[in-house]
Structures are given as structure tokens and as C-alpha cells.
Amino acid sequence: MKLYTCQSADGNSFVAVSFSDSLYDLAQFGVHVPDMQALIDNFTEIRPLLVPNDNLTPLDASVLRLCAPIPYPRQDIICLGINYTAHAEEADRFDSDAFGGERPKAIYFSKRACPMTGDGDPIPSYPGLVTRLDYECELGVVIGKDAFQVAPEQAADYIFGYTIINDVSARNLQTAHKQWYFGKSLDGFTPCGPCIVTADDIPFPPALSIRCTVNGELRQDSNTAYLINSIASVIAELSQGMILRAGTIIATGTPAGVGMGLEPPRFLNPGDTVVCEIEGIGKLTNVVD
């Protein structure tokens, strides 16, 4: 099933579920939760209640705003850097000092998101601060229960579902500071959505088509099966020394085709439309402001 955080015209937010193409307020199932985080925390008890029936009335999606599924995560987003081989090659070509060298271990960094940007919301361009604005389409993994010292073969049991993340990046800040947090964490730099697809809908490990277009031009086109560091290994490694709380979001890295990797590089400008798409999840669309 697909789970959404929606906002009505009066500004009220609520969680909705989609079966096929129809969207329903969770309240129709007798489920009353304040937000997606509360749904995740109580999903074991709630899941049996979310069954289609003839008494449901679909919502009019055209009058709703789709927020990021978890607008205010409990923790920063955990991100994987350089996690597709072809992207590693293009990043090294763009700036070998910042992105080159041997990588025997996974590269982890965090990304501030307060709040996360929803489907249809603008991506700020920050004139005067950002000169090289870039996109990165990524599969997001949402943890479903607290995970600590998890073995790789158990990792799938801790996944609530999957979403799409656009790891928007200010390349001039990212490379100038030699540390990625500032260049990755400006307000509005974490578009996410349009939904979370529950883990039972996607075979593990996910082997999903992942694509990104800019103004209709295909830029990224790969498959999540090509991750260098697998989802299972990442969950296992991180959880050896930290608790991955329910609702934690892990961005698994981006494939080749980002703006800095093109020859010559092509960065985003105000008015550009970025569409990130992952098979089985949907499309995340944002316009640069």
C-alpha cells in the first residue's frame, strides 16, 4: 500500500492510504493518528485494519496538497555518498580533490531537513549563496522499528517502506567546505515523496528502475540493484553502534547523470522542473524557485 501525508485547503494535515488509484483518509478505517510517525510507531496494530471495503469514500486528490510523508523527521536524514560506481566516476571527473580516492568503506553523512519538502513544493535557488545547484534522485529507506545490532540477514525485517528523495546539493558549498553537511542541508534541499510504499509491496532487496528528468530531458536512468553498499549491509553496519529509531530515513545514494557529472556540467536554474521517479513508488516533482 501507499501512505501519504496530505494537507487540506484549511491547512489541516492527515495521513491517507492508497489502494490502486484511490486515496482514503485513515479515519475511514477507524484509525486516528496525528501523523505518519505515529502510524509507523503503531503499525503492527494498525495494519490489519487497513483493508479495502465497499463503504469507503475516495478523497478528491486534486484539492489536496501532498506533503513530504514525514515532514519533520525525528533525526537528520542518514545519507550514502558515492554509492553507485558510475556516479563515483563522474564525481571524480568533476572534482578529484573532493570526490576522488579509494573508498573501501561506505561514505555516510547526514542531511538536515526541517521540514522536508513535499511533492510540488519549490526548491529554493539561494541567489548569491548557491552557484552550482544540483539534483540527486535516490531511494529512501524508512525504518519501521528501533534497530540495534541488526545482522544483515535480519535487516529487511526492520524496514517499514520506501520513498523517493531528491538530495539537492549546492556543489560550490559542498566542495569549498570539504565536508558535505552545509552544501546538502539548506532549507528546502530535501524533497521527499510523494508517498511511502510499505515494504511488503516491494521484494527485498529492491531492484527498481530509478530515473530523473530535468525539463523533460532524461538525466539519470539506472536501477537500485546497482548499489555498491547494499541496504542490508548499511542497516547492519550503522546499527552496530547506534539505534536507528523507527521513522529514520536512509537515502541510499544517487546513480550517474547528476548535473556536475555531465560534460560540460549543467546545473539547475530558476524555473527548471525536476522529476525524480522510482518504479513502484511514483514521481516526485519540484520546480526551482
C-alpha positions in Angstrom: 0.0 0.0 0.0 1.0 3.6 -0.4 0.8 6.0 2.5 0.6 9.8 2.1 0.7 12.9 4.3 -1.9 15.2 2.9 -3.0 18.8 3.7 -6.5 20.0 3.1 -7.4 23.5 1.9 -8.0 24.6 5.5 -4.4 23.7 6.4 -5.1 20.5 8.4 -2.8 17.6 7.8 -3.7 13.9 7.9 -2.5 10.5 6.8 -4.1 8.8 3.9 -3.7 5.4 2.2 -4.0 4.4 -1.4 -5.2 1.1 -2.8 -4.7 1.1 -6.6 -5.6 4.6 -7.7 -8.0 5.7 -4.9 -6.9 7.7 -1.8 -8.7 7.3 1.5 -8.4 9.1 4.9 -7.2 6.7 7.6 -10.2 7.9 9.7 -12.5 5.9 7.4 -10.8 2.7 8.8 -11.3 3.8 12.4 -7.6 4.8 12.6 -6.8 8.1 14.2 -3.2 9.1 14.3 -1.7 12.6 14.3 0.9 12.0 11.7 3.0 9.4 9.7 5.4 9.0 12.6 2.6 7.9 14.9 1.4 5.5 12.2 4.9 3.9 11.9 5.2 3.6 15.7 1.9 1.7 15.9 1.7 0.0 12.5 1.7 -3.6 13.9 -1.7 -2.9 15.5 -3.0 -0.7 12.7 -2.0 -2.7 9.6 -4.9 -5.3 10.0 -7.4 -2.5 9.9 -6.3 -1.1 6.6 -8.4 -3.4 4.3 -10.4 -2.1 1.3 -14.2 -2.4 1.7 -17.3 -1.2 -0.1 -18.1 1.5 2.5 -15.0 3.7 1.7 -15.4 7.1 0.0 -12.3 8.2 -2.1 -10.8 11.6 -1.4 -10.6 14.2 -4.1 -6.8 14.3 -4.5 -7.0 17.4 -6.8 -7.8 19.6 -3.8 -5.1 18.2 -1.5 -1.5 19.2 -1.1 0.9 16.2 -0.8 3.4 16.9 1.9 6.6 15.0 2.5 5.5 11.7 4.0 7.4 12.5 7.3 7.6 16.3 7.2 9.6 16.6 10.4 11.8 13.5 10.9 12.9 12.8 14.5 16.6 12.8 13.3 18.6 14.1 10.4 18.4 12.0 7.2 21.3 9.5 7.0 22.8 9.6 3.5 25.1 7.4 1.5 27.7 9.2 -0.7 29.2 7.8 -3.9 27.1 4.6 -3.8 26.8 3.8 -7.5 30.0 3.0 -9.5 29.2 5.2 -12.5 28.4 8.2 -10.2 31.7 7.7 -8.4 33.4 8.0 -11.8 31.6 11.2 -12.8 32.1 12.8 -9.4 35.9 12.1 -9.5 35.9 13.7 -13.0 34.2 16.8 -11.8 36.4 17.4 -8.7 39.0 14.7 -7.9 40.1 16.5 -4.7 36.6 16.5 -3.3 35.3 13.2 -4.6 38.4 11.1 -5.7 40.4 8.4 -3.9 39.8 4.9 -2.6 36.6 4.1 -0.8 37.0 0.8 1.0 34.1 1.7 3.3 30.7 3.3 2.9 30.6 7.1 2.9 28.0 8.4 5.4 26.8 11.9 6.0 23.7 13.5 7.4 21.3 16.0 5.9 19.2 18.5 7.8 15.5 18.5 6.9 13.3 20.9 8.9 10.8 20.4 7.3 11.3 18.1 4.3 10.0 19.4 1.0 6.8 17.8 -0.5 5.8 16.9 -4.0 5.1 20.1 -5.9 6.8 22.4 -3.5 9.6 24.7 -4.8 13.3 24.1 -4.5 14.9 27.4 -3.4 17.9 28.5 -5.5 19.5 30.9 -3.0 20.9 33.5 -5.4 24.2 34.9 -4.1 24.9 31.9 -2.0 24.5 28.9 -4.4 26.1 29.0 -7.8 26.1 25.3 -8.7 22.7 23.8 -7.8 22.3 20.1 -8.5 19.8 17.2 -8.2 20.3 13.6 -7.0 17.4 11.1 -7.3 17.7 8.5 -4.5 15.7 5.6 -3.0 14.8 6.4 0.6 14.5 3.6 3.1 12.2 4.2 6.1 13.0 2.2 9.3 9.9 0.6 10.9 11.1 -0.3 14.4 14.1 0.5 16.5 17.1 -1.3 15.1 20.2 -2.0 17.2 23.0 -4.5 16.3 21.0 -6.0 13.5 22.5 -8.8 11.4 22.4 -8.3 7.6 20.1 -11.2 7.1 17.6 -9.6 9.5 17.7 -6.1 8.0 14.6 -6.5 5.9 12.5 -7.1 9.0 13.3 -3.6 10.2 12.1 -1.7 7.0 8.8 0.0 7.1 8.8 1.1 3.5 10.4 3.1 0.7 10.1 6.6 -0.7 11.9 9.0 -3.1 14.4 11.6 -2.1 16.0 14.3 -4.2 19.3 15.1 -2.4 19.5 18.6 -3.7 23.1 19.9 -3.4 25.0 23.2 -3.6 28.1 21.9 -5.2 30.0 25.2 -4.6 29.4 24.9 -0.9 29.9 21.1 -0.8 33.3 21.3 -2.4 34.5 24.5 -0.7 33.9 23.3 2.8 35.4 19.9 2.2 32.6 18.5 4.3 29.2 18.0 2.8 26.7 19.0 5.6 26.3 22.7 4.7 26.1 22.2 0.9 23.4 19.5 1.4 21.3 20.9 4.2 20.0 24.3 3.2 16.3 24.7 3.9 14.2 23.2 1.1 17.0 20.9 -0.1 15.3 17.6 0.8 12.3 17.0 -1.4 10.7 13.7 -0.4 7.6 11.7 -1.5 5.1 11.6 -2.9 4.4 8.6 -0.6 5.9 5.7 1.4 5.3 2.3 -0.2 5.2 -0.3 2.5 7.9 -2.9 2.4 5.5 -5.8 1.8 4.8 -4.4 -1.7 8.5 -4.4 -2.9 10.6 -7.6 -2.9 13.8 -7.3 -0.9 16.4 -6.3 -1.9 14.7 -3.7 -4.1 15.7 -3.8 -7.8 13.8 -0.8 -9.0 14.2 1.5 -12.0 15.4 4.9 -10.9 15.2 7.9 -13.2 15.4 11.7 -13.1 14.4 14.3 -15.8 15.1 18.0 -15.9 12.6 19.9 -18.1 11.6 16.6 -19.6 15.2 15.6 -20.5 16.3 12.3 -19.1 19.4 12.8 -17.0 19.6 9.7 -14.7 18.5 6.2 -15.6 19.6 3.2 -13.6 18.4 0.6 -11.1 18.7 0.3 -7.3 20.1 -3.2 -7.8 23.4 -1.4 -8.6 24.1 0.0 -5.1 27.7 -0.5 -4.1 26.8 -0.8 -0.4 23.6 -2.8 0.0 20.6 -1.7 2.1 21.1 -4.8 4.3 24.8 -4.0 4.9 24.1 -0.3 5.6 21.5 -1.1 8.3 23.7 -3.8 9.8 26.8 -1.6 9.9 25.1 1.6 11.3 23.1 -0.3 13.9 26.2 -1.9 15.5 26.8 1.4 17.3 23.6 3.5 17.1 19.9 2.8 17.4 18.1 3.5 14.2 14.8 4.8 15.6 11.5 4.0 13.9 10.9 6.6 11.3 14.6 7.0 10.5 15.2 7.7 6.8 18.2 6.5 4.9 19.0 8.0 1.5 20.8 5.2 -0.4 22.8 7.3 -2.9 22.3 8.5 -6.4 23.2 7.0 -9.8 25.2 8.7 -12.6 23.7 11.6 -14.5 23.7 14.4 -12.0 24.5 17.9 -13.3 28.1 18.0 -12.2 28.7 14.7 -14.0 27.7 15.9 -17.4 30.2 17.2 -19.9 30.1 20.2 -19.6 28.4 20.3 -16.2 24.8 21.5 -16.3 23.4 22.9 -13.1 19.8 23.9 -12.2 18.4 27.3 -12.7 15.2 29.0 -11.5 12.2 27.7 -13.5 13.7 24.2 -14.1 11.4 21.3 -13.4 13.0 18.2 -11.7 11.1 14.9 -11.7 12.5 12.0 -9.7 10.9 8.7 -10.4 11.3 5.2 -8.9 9.5 2.2 -10.1 6.6 1.2 -7.9 6.7 4.4 -5.8 5.8 7.2 -8.2 7.1 10.6 -9.2 8.5 13.4 -7.1 8.2 16.8 -8.9 9.6 20.1 -7.9 10.4 23.4 -9.6 13.4 25.5 -8.8 12.4 28.8 -7.4 
